[in-house]
Amino acid sequence: MRVKTPKLSVLYIDDEVGTEGFASLFELLEGEGLLITPAKDITTALKLLSDPSQQFDAALLDIIMPPLSHYTLEETEGGISTGWRLLDDMRKLRPALPVVVVTVIQMKDLSGIRERGVTKVLPKEATSTSIARAVRAAVSEGTLS
């Protein structure tokens, strides 16, 4: 008899979530037991995270995104580090929320990332199985808050 793994509610923050490729990925992730709430921009992400009725087990976060009006181009290095700036604000709203970073940036130096509550960094082309496995591990581990 196979034990069913409980579904996890995951906030996926990426400026590309409205594309066709993400729709397919979300279907695959749902098959892996993740219920995805997409946030295509910082405004949506902060609104969802500020709403106590929105419960998330974890978040998936892209790093390169437009800063919109929330942050300056200078403080996000032209959008290259917008996700890191958003992570700082996420920590103020949900300090214990496990975060998995999914990015195209080659992260060679991972020092300091765990202290920010990031449990795993995955390449953008990671499979749905890899993403689901990382999210489940992040939820099991929790954060270092």
C-alpha positions in Angstrom: 0.0 0.0 0.0 1.5 3.3 -1.1 1.3 6.2 1.3 0.1 9.4 -0.3 2.4 12.4 0.1 0.5 15.5 1.2 0.2 18.3 -1.3 2.3 21.4 -0.6 1.2 25.0 -1.3 4.0 26.8 -3.1 4.3 30.4 -4.2 6.3 30.6 -7.4 7.7 34.1 -8.0 9.0 34.6 -11.5 8.4 37.3 -14.1 7.9 34.6 -16.8 5.2 32.6 -15.0 2.6 33.7 -17.6 4.3 31.9 -20.5 3.3 28.6 -22.0 6.3 26.8 -20.7 5.4 27.6 -17.2 1.8 26.4 -17.7 3.2 23.0 -18.6 5.7 23.1 -15.7 2.8 23.9 -13.2 0.9 20.9 -14.5 3.9 18.7 -14.0 4.5 20.2 -10.5 0.9 19.6 -9.6 1.4 15.9 -10.6 4.4 15.9 -8.2 2.1 17.1 -5.3 2.8 20.9 -5.4 -0.1 23.3 -5.6 1.4 26.4 -7.3 0.3 30.0 -6.8 2.0 32.0 -9.5 3.3 35.6 -8.9 4.5 37.3 -12.0 5.9 40.3 -10.3 7.1 41.8 -7.0 3.8 43.6 -6.4 1.8 40.3 -6.6 4.3 38.4 -4.5 4.3 41.0 -1.7 0.5 41.2 -1.8 0.1 37.5 -1.4 2.8 37.3 1.3 1.1 40.1 3.2 -2.2 38.4 3.2 -2.5 36.2 6.3 -5.2 34.1 4.6 -2.7 32.9 2.0 -0.9 30.0 3.4 2.3 28.7 1.8 4.5 25.8 2.7 7.4 27.1 0.6 8.4 29.6 -2.1 10.2 29.2 -5.4 12.1 32.4 -6.3 13.7 33.7 -9.5 16.5 36.2 -9.0 16.5 38.2 -12.3 13.3 40.2 -12.5 12.3 43.8 -13.3 12.5 45.8 -10.0 9.3 47.8 -11.0 8.7 50.7 -8.6 9.6 48.7 -5.5 13.3 48.9 -5.8 15.8 51.1 -7.8 17.8 49.8 -10.6 20.9 50.6 -8.6 19.9 48.5 -5.6 19.0 45.6 -7.9 22.0 45.9 -10.2 19.7 46.7 -13.1 17.3 43.8 -12.2 20.0 41.2 -11.9 19.6 40.9 -8.2 15.9 41.8 -7.7 15.1 38.4 -6.3 17.7 38.9 -3.5 16.1 42.3 -2.6 12.6 40.7 -2.7 13.9 37.9 -0.4 14.9 40.4 2.2 11.3 41.8 2.2 9.9 38.2 2.2 11.9 37.5 5.3 10.2 40.5 7.1 6.8 39.1 6.2 7.3 35.4 6.5 10.6 34.7 8.3 10.2 31.0 8.5 9.0 30.4 4.9 11.4 27.9 3.2 12.7 29.3 -0.1 14.2 27.5 -3.1 15.9 29.7 -5.7 15.5 28.8 -9.4 17.7 30.9 -11.6 19.8 31.0 -14.7 22.6 32.6 -12.7 25.6 30.2 -12.2 25.9 30.3 -8.4 29.5 29.3 -7.6 29.7 31.0 -4.3 26.8 29.9 -2.1 28.2 31.4 1.1 25.6 33.5 3.0 22.7 31.9 1.1 21.6 29.6 4.0 21.6 32.5 6.4 19.1 34.2 4.1 16.8 31.2 4.5 17.5 29.7 1.0 17.7 25.9 1.3 18.5 25.1 -2.3 19.5 26.8 -5.6 18.4 25.1 -8.8 19.1 25.9 -12.4 16.1 27.3 -14.3 16.0 24.2 -16.5 15.5 21.9 -13.5 13.0 19.1 -14.0 9.7 19.1 -12.2 10.9 16.1 -10.2 14.0 18.0 -9.1 12.0 21.1 -8.1 9.4 19.0 -6.2 12.2 17.1 -4.4 14.0 20.4 -3.5 10.7 21.9 -2.2 9.9 18.9 -0.1 13.4 18.9 1.4 13.2 22.6 2.1 9.9 22.1 3.9 11.3 19.2 5.9 14.4 21.2 6.8 12.7 24.5 7.4 14.8 27.6 7.5 17.6 28.9 9.7 15.4 31.6 11.2 
